[in-house]
Amino acid sequence: MSELVLITGAAASSALPWRVGFRMTAADIEYRIGDLRDATFCAQVVKGCDMVMHFAANMGGMGTIHAANDIPLYSENHASRSNCSMPLCGCVSRFMYASSACVYPELPVDAQLVDGDVVLREDDVWARGTPPQPKPVSQHLRSWRCLYNGREKRLQLCSGKPRGASDRRPSDSKPTFEIWGDGTQRRSFLYIEDCVDGVLALMASDCSVPVNIGSDRAVSIKNLRRWLLIVLHSPQGMLSLSARNSENSFALERLRWAPRRRLEDGMAATSTSVAILRRPALLRRLSKSQVIDLPHSVTFAILLPVTSRSSAPGASCLENLRSFVASLMQTTRNERLGLTNSDVLFSLKVYILIDHDDDFLLQTRSGMNQVEYAFRETELPVKTLLGYHEPGRVCSLWRQCDDVELLSDGWMSTVHERFQQISNQTGAPLGFGCVAFEDVTFPGMPTFPVVHRTHLDMFGGDVIPDVFVNQDGDPYLFQLYRRWGCATMVEGMRLQNNVGGSAAARYDKQWTAGWTYDVLDRATAISEEWLKRKGCSVERKLTIDVVVPSFRVQIPLLTRILALKSSPAVSTMFIIIVDDPTSPNAAILEETYGHLPNVRIRVHSANLGASASRNRGLQESAAEWVLFLDDDIQPELDLLVKAEECVRAHPEAAGFIGNVFFPKADTIYTSAIHLSGVTYFWNIAEKIHSDLPWGVTANLMVRRNKDDVLFDLRFPKTGGGEDIDFCVRKRKDGFVFFAAPELRVVHPWWRNGRRDYARFYGWGFGDSNLLKKWREFTYRDYTPNSAEFLFISVIIATAGIVARRLDLIVFAVELALSTVIANVLHDMYRLLYTTTSFDFDKIPGRPDERQLVEGPSRVLAVVESTVIRMFSEAGKTVGIVTKGEWRLLGRRFDWFIGRWHDLPKRNERRNGVERTALVVLLLVLVLGSSLKK
């Protein structure tokens, strides 16, 4: 009956089958090429075998066996040995493992010396009661056992090195040898045929304990050199060398085996038969040795806080955990086994933290808690720590040392490569940075970041500061390293958070208020000091976030904004706040841009208004500066570059106010908008150069500092006064706004230029809030404006209706008509016959588009501008009345907040007197006409 024998290792599989004991032809041999670190391949080749002889190993001479290679040697050999033995079943009767002489201690206890050489017996491996040296190699023996027919047996041990070298040159050529050391070191050499015979004898025996198969003769390297010189010139020459190394009495007794060939005989035979002598180039390459550094090892620590606290049963926690473990092993398999093209070997360590009172997870199975049990088959080192923090303090668990599923294979090598890229691109030390996954359940959020051991060194072992509870820790790490351009979210390196993320978690989410200010600044200072001590001149980047509230969610318009580019010295993030959850474009926007690391899209659960959206953007941001843009503007392509120039020119500013232009005013209505004055401040950056009072939020950049300044939600959702209020509060503590006329955007006409007087009414209604909130910037005007005259008309008419007096009703109508006519006449005089009240060169538009309609259309535009102004004044008056703030009637707000002293007040009062005089004059004319009748 034939046997199926698996022999691993290229050299062994070529030599063993042809020795005595195997009767076969070439057709009986099947060669399989594969990687023994691949468990799937090993399972395929071991299946059905009767005998396995495992010779394959990643080893070498002294140029390879050094401390730097300990972990790679152990990892690769451990993986191949484990994979070859894992599939063993009842059909495999024998398994032989060829170990290395390195398993012996440097000097065994009670070592026997013969002729100055240490005699190594099989039981010397454990003579000290401690692991042999080097430790990684010795762990092969200490940690591994093989089962045969239900009985545990030690692995077979083959020690010794069947290795030699020779050179044949012309007789007149002097051979050269490269020798490391002084040549007194001694080594033993076993002829290959003797080695094969010993292995076959071992496999044919019933021996199941370690056994030496090696030479019992040793030679110094100096003497080996002398012998080689002789054999090169006279292959039949002999030099008697005698020394002992391996103690072979056990092999002789159990296997009836001992080496037959003397060293000199074997070398003489080798020198005449080795085919390598006919390959001079290869021979020259092999005649020299070098120190070989195997792929170095990088260890990833998985910090895994686990809790069973949930409304769901604990079994669901374990199910989620098993999914995580499976995804962890699957996505790191090739990297842990070295089956990639990377020159790095990767390993994992798992640190678990469980609440000390989580009785469910602390239940033991086979001596392990529930979490350790889930990792039982992974062979990963797992350490459990108990947490004594308040329930739900996930971030605290991080500092001592889920429901996540990893989706992308090869993420460890990707992370390692990104850290190298960060270092190469920025000049930062390797490990200074943060690499984040793409969370498919929370697009745009840098959840589950990876930090290097360097981070722990900088911060005394802390991953994140103590202020964090269970939220914000991830973005904190990302935003910290973003300040040097050392944070990145890897596109395509994905995971999903099945519980938590943007949805509800098993614990109450607790956000850390204000961490983007003092906490982040302290961490920045620590990092800067660490870099300084390291002598690193890494350029600190300027951080600018672009916040865009969007109700319309018009993809083409938002695309223009998201296409803006900054200089390499600036880190920019775009934060889009969608304020219409019913918009079908929200999903399209998220699908198109949500995965980008510099785009964060948040969708409100209800329409909260522009101010609430901007506040959300401020809270999402961790940058030093925030640039507010409307969602329908068209920015110039160099907007962010110009913004950087402004900040670097005036780093002490409270903010910068840019220009907002409109398209050409080529209709009566659009011309009327400019003539009414409601767009005066849209290009205020061209009219005032420093210490600007305020600017519109369509193009406004502000310093993001800890001043608790947010947009006041008491102002209308549709806008009106909130931008003035915000800028006034930002101007506190001596900070001022600077003009930034080079920051240019174009704002479209509202409703594509169709009439919409309600907009201006709403703005006026919002502006009414300023009168009470900022009383220091108001003044009394003793002449009523148009809205107040009309309000008086309504009161008189109401009184006439109640008293049934027709004359009062008629007078009210006459007063209202006189008010409208007087305002129209005054604006026509002011805008058509004088040039002091309106500067056509300051129209908010591109220089070549600053024009208005001409001729009769201009007259009609002036009339309509009066209507727009009166709607705005009506909004203010209604706002005062509806809030019952009667004392504010007659008060006016200084739009320049004192910047131009009394000039605005004097102009407004003069206009008020002139309009009132016209109203009175018209009333007198009407009343006089009535009296004549």
Secondary structure in CASP SS format (residue, H / E / C, confidence):
PFRMAT SS
TARGET T0000
AUTHOR 0000-0000-0000
METHOD secondary structure of the structure
MODEL  1
M C 1.00
S C 1.00
E C 1.00
L C 1.00
V E 1.00
L E 1.00
I E 1.00
T E 1.00
G C 1.00
A H 1.00
A H 1.00
A H 1.00
S H 1.00
S H 1.00
A H 1.00
L H 1.00
P H 1.00
W H 1.00
R C 1.00
V C 1.00
G C 1.00
F C 1.00
R C 1.00
M C 1.00
T C 1.00
A H 1.00
A H 1.00
D H 1.00
I C 1.00
E C 1.00
Y C 1.00
R C 1.00
I C 1.00
G C 1.00
D C 1.00
L C 1.00
R C 1.00
D C 1.00
A H 1.00
T H 1.00
F H 1.00
C H 1.00
A H 1.00
Q H 1.00
V H 1.00
V H 1.00
K C 1.00
G C 1.00
C C 1.00
D C 1.00
M E 1.00
V E 1.00
M E 1.00
H E 1.00
F C 1.00
A C 1.00
A C 1.00
N C 1.00
M C 1.00
G C 1.00
G C 1.00
M C 1.00
G C 1.00
T C 1.00
I C 1.00
H C 1.00
A H 1.00
A H 1.00
N H 1.00
D H 1.00
I H 1.00
P H 1.00
L H 1.00
Y H 1.00
S H 1.00
E H 1.00
N H 1.00
H H 1.00
A H 1.00
S H 1.00
R H 1.00
S H 1.00
N H 1.00
C H 1.00
S H 1.00
M C 1.00
P C 1.00
L C 1.00
C C 1.00
G C 1.00
C C 1.00
V C 1.00
S C 1.00
R E 1.00
F E 1.00
M E 1.00
Y E 1.00
A C 1.00
S C 1.00
S C 1.00
A H 1.00
C H 1.00
V H 1.00
Y C 1.00
P C 1.00
E C 1.00
L C 1.00
P C 1.00
V C 1.00
D C 1.00
A C 1.00
Q E 1.00
L E 1.00
V E 1.00
D C 1.00
G C 1.00
D E 1.00
V E 1.00
V E 1.00
L E 1.00
R C 1.00
E H 1.00
D H 1.00
D H 1.00
V H 1.00
W H 1.00
A C 1.00
R C 1.00
G C 1.00
T C 1.00
P C 1.00
P C 1.00
Q C 1.00
P C 1.00
K H 1.00
P H 1.00
V H 1.00
S H 1.00
Q H 1.00
H H 1.00
L H 1.00
R H 1.00
S H 1.00
W C 1.00
R C 1.00
C E 1.00
L E 1.00
Y E 1.00
N C 1.00
G C 1.00
R E 1.00
E E 1.00
K E 1.00
R C 1.00
L C 1.00
Q C 1.00
L C 1.00
C C 1.00
S C 1.00
G C 1.00
K C 1.00
P C 1.00
R C 1.00
G C 1.00
A C 1.00
S C 1.00
D C 1.00
R C 1.00
R C 1.00
P C 1.00
S C 1.00
D C 1.00
S C 1.00
K C 1.00
P C 1.00
T C 1.00
F C 1.00
E C 1.00
I C 1.00
W C 1.00
G C 1.00
D C 1.00
G C 1.00
T C 1.00
Q C 1.00
R E 1.00
R E 1.00
S E 1.00
F C 1.00
L C 1.00
Y C 1.00
I H 1.00
E H 1.00
D H 1.00
C H 1.00
V H 1.00
D H 1.00
G H 1.00
V H 1.00
L H 1.00
A H 1.00
L H 1.00
M H 1.00
A H 1.00
S C 1.00
D C 1.00
C C 1.00
S C 1.00
V C 1.00
P C 1.00
V C 1.00
N C 1.00
I C 1.00
G C 1.00
S C 1.00
D C 1.00
R C 1.00
A E 1.00
V E 1.00
S E 1.00
I H 1.00
K H 1.00
N H 1.00
L H 1.00
R H 1.00
R H 1.00
W H 1.00
L H 1.00
L H 1.00
I H 1.00
V H 1.00
L H 1.00
H H 1.00
S C 1.00
P C 1.00
Q C 1.00
G C 1.00
M C 1.00
L C 1.00
S C 1.00
L C 1.00
S C 1.00
A C 1.00
R C 1.00
N C 1.00
S E 1.00
E C 1.00
N C 1.00
S H 1.00
F H 1.00
A H 1.00
L H 1.00
E H 1.00
R H 1.00
L H 1.00
R C 1.00
W C 1.00
A C 1.00
P C 1.00
R C 1.00
R C 1.00
R C 1.00
L H 1.00
E H 1.00
D H 1.00
G H 1.00
M H 1.00
A H 1.00
A H 1.00
T H 1.00
S H 1.00
T H 1.00
S H 1.00
V C 1.00
A H 1.00
I H 1.00
L H 1.00
R H 1.00
R C 1.00
P H 1.00
A H 1.00
L H 1.00
L H 1.00
R H 1.00
R H 1.00
L H 1.00
S C 1.00
K C 1.00
S C 1.00
Q C 1.00
V C 1.00
I C 1.00
D C 1.00
L C 1.00
P C 1.00
H E 1.00
S E 1.00
V E 1.00
T E 1.00
F E 1.00
A E 1.00
I E 1.00
L E 1.00
L E 1.00
P E 1.00
V E 1.00
T C 1.00
S C 1.00
R C 1.00
S C 1.00
S C 1.00
A C 1.00
P C 1.00
G H 1.00
A H 1.00
S H 1.00
C H 1.00
L H 1.00
E H 1.00
N H 1.00
L H 1.00
R H 1.00
S H 1.00
F H 1.00
V H 1.00
A H 1.00
S H 1.00
L H 1.00
M H 1.00
Q H 1.00
T H 1.00
T H 1.00
R H 1.00
N H 1.00
E H 1.00
R H 1.00
L C 1.00
G C 1.00
L C 1.00
T C 1.00
N C 1.00
S C 1.00
D C 1.00
V E 1.00
L E 1.00
F E 1.00
S E 1.00
L E 1.00
K E 1.00
V E 1.00
Y E 1.00
I E 1.00
L E 1.00
I E 1.00
D E 1.00
H C 1.00
D C 1.00
D C 1.00
D C 1.00
F C 1.00
L C 1.00
L C 1.00
Q C 1.00
T E 1.00
R E 1.00
S C 1.00
G C 1.00
M E 1.00
N E 1.00
Q H 1.00
V H 1.00
E H 1.00
Y H 1.00
A H 1.00
F C 1.00
R C 1.00
E C 1.00
T C 1.00
E C 1.00
L C 1.00
P C 1.00
V E 1.00
K E 1.00
T E 1.00
L E 1.00
L E 1.00
G E 1.00
Y C 1.00
H C 1.00
E C 1.00
P C 1.00
G C 1.00
R C 1.00
V H 1.00
C H 1.00
S H 1.00
L H 1.00
W H 1.00
R H 1.00
Q H 1.00
C C 1.00
D C 1.00
D C 1.00
V E 1.00
E E 1.00
L E 1.00
L C 1.00
S C 1.00
D C 1.00
G C 1.00
W H 1.00
M H 1.00
S H 1.00
T H 1.00
V H 1.00
H H 1.00
E H 1.00
R H 1.00
F H 1.00
Q H 1.00
Q H 1.00
I H 1.00
S H 1.00
N H 1.00
Q H 1.00
T H 1.00
G C 1.00
A C 1.00
P C 1.00
L C 1.00
G C 1.00
F C 1.00
G C 1.00
C E 1.00
V E 1.00
A E 1.00
F E 1.00
E E 1.00
D E 1.00
V C 1.00
T C 1.00
F C 1.00
P C 1.00
G C 1.00
M C 1.00
P C 1.00
T C 1.00
F C 1.00
P E 1.00
V E 1.00
V E 1.00
H C 1.00
R H 1.00
T H 1.00
H H 1.00
L H 1.00
D H 1.00
M H 1.00
F C 1.00
G C 1.00
G C 1.00
D C 1.00
V C 1.00
I C 1.00
P C 1.00
D C 1.00
V C 1.00
F C 1.00
V C 1.00
N C 1.00
Q C 1.00
D C 1.00
G H 1.00
D H 1.00
P H 1.00
Y H 1.00
L H 1.00
F H 1.00
Q H 1.00
L H 1.00
Y H 1.00
R H 1.00
R C 1.00
W C 1.00
G C 1.00
C C 1.00
A E 1.00
T E 1.00
M E 1.00
V E 1.00
E E 1.00
G E 1.00
M E 1.00
R E 1.00
L E 1.00
Q E 1.00
N E 1.00
N C 1.00
V C 1.00
G C 1.00
G C 1.00
S C 1.00
A C 1.00
A C 1.00
A C 1.00
R C 1.00
Y C 1.00
D C 1.00
K C 1.00
Q C 1.00
W C 1.00
T C 1.00
A C 1.00
G C 1.00
W H 1.00
T H 1.00
Y H 1.00
D H 1.00
V H 1.00
L H 1.00
D H 1.00
R H 1.00
A H 1.00
T H 1.00
A H 1.00
I H 1.00
S H 1.00
E H 1.00
E H 1.00
W H 1.00
L H 1.00
K H 1.00
R H 1.00
K C 1.00
G C 1.00
C C 1.00
S C 1.00
V C 1.00
E C 1.00
R C 1.00
K C 1.00
L E 1.00
T E 1.00
I E 1.00
D E 1.00
V E 1.00
V E 1.00
V E 1.00
P E 1.00
S E 1.00
F C 1.00
R C 1.00
V C 1.00
Q C 1.00
I H 1.00
P H 1.00
L H 1.00
L H 1.00
T H 1.00
R H 1.00
I H 1.00
L H 1.00
A C 1.00
L C 1.00
K C 1.00
S C 1.00
S C 1.00
P C 1.00
A C 1.00
V E 1.00
S E 1.00
T E 1.00
M E 1.00
F E 1.00
I E 1.00
I E 1.00
I E 1.00
V E 1.00
D C 1.00
D C 1.00
P C 1.00
T C 1.00
S C 1.00
P C 1.00
N H 1.00
A H 1.00
A H 1.00
I H 1.00
L H 1.00
E H 1.00
E H 1.00
T H 1.00
Y H 1.00
G C 1.00
H C 1.00
L C 1.00
P C 1.00
N C 1.00
V E 1.00
R E 1.00
I E 1.00
R E 1.00
V E 1.00
H C 1.00
S C 1.00
A C 1.00
N C 1.00
L C 1.00
G C 1.00
A H 1.00
S H 1.00
A H 1.00
S H 1.00
R H 1.00
N H 1.00
R H 1.00
G H 1.00
L H 1.00
Q H 1.00
E H 1.00
S C 1.00
A C 1.00
A C 1.00
E C 1.00
W E 1.00
V E 1.00
L E 1.00
F E 1.00
L E 1.00
D C 1.00
D C 1.00
D C 1.00
I C 1.00
Q E 1.00
P E 1.00
E C 1.00
L C 1.00
D C 1.00
L H 1.00
L H 1.00
V H 1.00
K H 1.00
A H 1.00
E H 1.00
E H 1.00
C H 1.00
V H 1.00
R H 1.00
A H 1.00
H C 1.00
P C 1.00
E C 1.00
A C 1.00
A C 1.00
G E 1.00
F E 1.00
I E 1.00
G E 1.00
N E 1.00
V E 1.00
F E 1.00
F E 1.00
P C 1.00
K C 1.00
A C 1.00
D C 1.00
T C 1.00
I H 1.00
Y H 1.00
T H 1.00
S H 1.00
A H 1.00
I H 1.00
H H 1.00
L H 1.00
S H 1.00
G C 1.00
V C 1.00
T C 1.00
Y H 1.00
F H 1.00
W H 1.00
N H 1.00
I H 1.00
A H 1.00
E H 1.00
K C 1.00
I C 1.00
H C 1.00
S E 1.00
D E 1.00
L E 1.00
P C 1.00
W C 1.00
G C 1.00
V C 1.00
T C 1.00
A C 1.00
N E 1.00
L E 1.00
M E 1.00
V E 1.00
R E 1.00
R C 1.00
N C 1.00
K C 1.00
D C 1.00
D C 1.00
V C 1.00
L C 1.00
F C 1.00
D C 1.00
L C 1.00
R C 1.00
F C 1.00
P C 1.00
K C 1.00
T C 1.00
G C 1.00
G C 1.00
G C 1.00
E H 1.00
D H 1.00
I H 1.00
D H 1.00
F H 1.00
C H 1.00
V H 1.00
R H 1.00
K H 1.00
R C 1.00
K H 1.00
D H 1.00
G H 1.00
F C 1.00
V C 1.00
F E 1.00
F E 1.00
A E 1.00
A E 1.00
P E 1.00
E E 1.00
L E 1.00
R E 1.00
V E 1.00
V E 1.00
H C 1.00
P C 1.00
W C 1.00
W H 1.00
R H 1.00
N H 1.00
G H 1.00
R C 1.00
R C 1.00
D C 1.00
Y H 1.00
A H 1.00
R H 1.00
F H 1.00
Y H 1.00
G H 1.00
W H 1.00
G H 1.00
F H 1.00
G H 1.00
D H 1.00
S H 1.00
N H 1.00
L H 1.00
L H 1.00
K H 1.00
K H 1.00
W C 1.00
R H 1.00
E H 1.00
F H 1.00
T E 1.00
Y E 1.00
R E 1.00
D C 1.00
Y C 1.00
T C 1.00
P C 1.00
N C 1.00
S H 1.00
A H 1.00
E H 1.00
F H 1.00
L H 1.00
F H 1.00
I H 1.00
S H 1.00
V H 1.00
I H 1.00
I H 1.00
A H 1.00
T H 1.00
A H 1.00
G H 1.00
I H 1.00
V H 1.00
A H 1.00
R C 1.00
R C 1.00
L H 1.00
D H 1.00
L H 1.00
I H 1.00
V H 1.00
F H 1.00
A H 1.00
V H 1.00
E H 1.00
L H 1.00
A H 1.00
L H 1.00
S H 1.00
T H 1.00
V H 1.00
I H 1.00
A H 1.00
N H 1.00
V H 1.00
L H 1.00
H H 1.00
D H 1.00
M H 1.00
Y H 1.00
R H 1.00
L H 1.00
L H 1.00
Y C 1.00
T C 1.00
T C 1.00
T C 1.00
S C 1.00
F C 1.00
D C 1.00
F H 1.00
D H 1.00
K H 1.00
I C 1.00
P C 1.00
G E 1.00
R C 1.00
P H 1.00
D H 1.00
E H 1.00
R C 1.00
Q C 1.00
L C 1.00
V C 1.00
E C 1.00
G C 1.00
P H 1.00
S H 1.00
R H 1.00
V H 1.00
L H 1.00
A H 1.00
V H 1.00
V H 1.00
E H 1.00
S H 1.00
T H 1.00
V H 1.00
I H 1.00
R H 1.00
M H 1.00
F H 1.00
S H 1.00
E H 1.00
A H 1.00
G H 1.00
K H 1.00
T H 1.00
V H 1.00
G H 1.00
I H 1.00
V H 1.00
T H 1.00
K C 1.00
G C 1.00
E C 1.00
W H 1.00
R H 1.00
L H 1.00
L C 1.00
G C 1.00
R E 1.00
R E 1.00
F E 1.00
D C 1.00
W C 1.00
F C 1.00
I C 1.00
G C 1.00
R C 1.00
W C 1.00
H C 1.00
D C 1.00
L H 1.00
P H 1.00
K H 1.00
R H 1.00
N H 1.00
E H 1.00
R H 1.00
R H 1.00
N H 1.00
G H 1.00
V H 1.00
E H 1.00
R H 1.00
T H 1.00
A H 1.00
L H 1.00
V H 1.00
V H 1.00
L H 1.00
L H 1.00
L H 1.00
V H 1.00
L H 1.00
V H 1.00
L H 1.00
G H 1.00
S H 1.00
S H 1.00
L H 1.00
K H 1.00
K C 1.00
END
